[in-house]
Amino acid sequence: MDRLQHSAWQYVAEVLPPEELPMLAAHALVDGRDSPSLRELAGLPRRSDEAEIRELYVQALHELGIPLPDEETAGRYLLVSLAFGLVKGELSPKDAADRLSMTVAARTREETQFLSVAADYSEWIGPDELSGWENDLKTAAHSLTTSTDLGPGIGVPGPRHH
């Protein structure tokens, strides 16, 4: 999965802020991707009109034949990417829970378990309960990463943007 294919699910899952899309487009050009809208997007400043950035991004994906996934698929990619981030040590259990949108739909038993344990996190969780929750989340993440068909190369999303 290349950078642009990757970005498509992140965009739909709302973990890729629009101001990052012009730089993403520039990197995609360097990677050998090319289309009129991609070039135009790459030339925009970060602080450009958000609607224009979004429109050019979606048009560039269309020109390059990269489909935007539906929200359910994007959510599943988000879930799996957070599990891989946790398993690889790139994210702490709290980071993984914080980056998870609760609108995510789980399709498999392992996705459901990871989502369920992550949803149990609260800032009021006591120190005596925290390590148990972290271990449960790591266990659920491991089960998910070893059972998923979505693959390890999907990357870890940045912090959520509201």
Sequence and secondary structure as in RCSB ss.txt:
>XXXX:A:sequence
MDRLQHSAWQYVAEVLPPEELPMLAAHALVDGRDSPSLRELAGLPRRSDEAEIRELYVQALHELGIPLPDEETAG
RYLLVSLAFGLVKGELSPKDAADRLSMTVAARTREETQFLSVAADYSEWIGPDELSGWENDLKTAAHSLTTSTDL
GPGIGVPGPRHH
>XXXX:A:secstr
  HHHHHHHHHHTT S GGGHHHHHHHHHHTT   HHHHHHHTS TTS HHHHHHHHHHHHHHTT     HHHHH
HHHHHHHHHHHHTTSS HHHHHHT  TT    SHHHHHHHHHHHT  TT  HHHHHHHHHHHHHHHHHHHHH SS
 GGG        
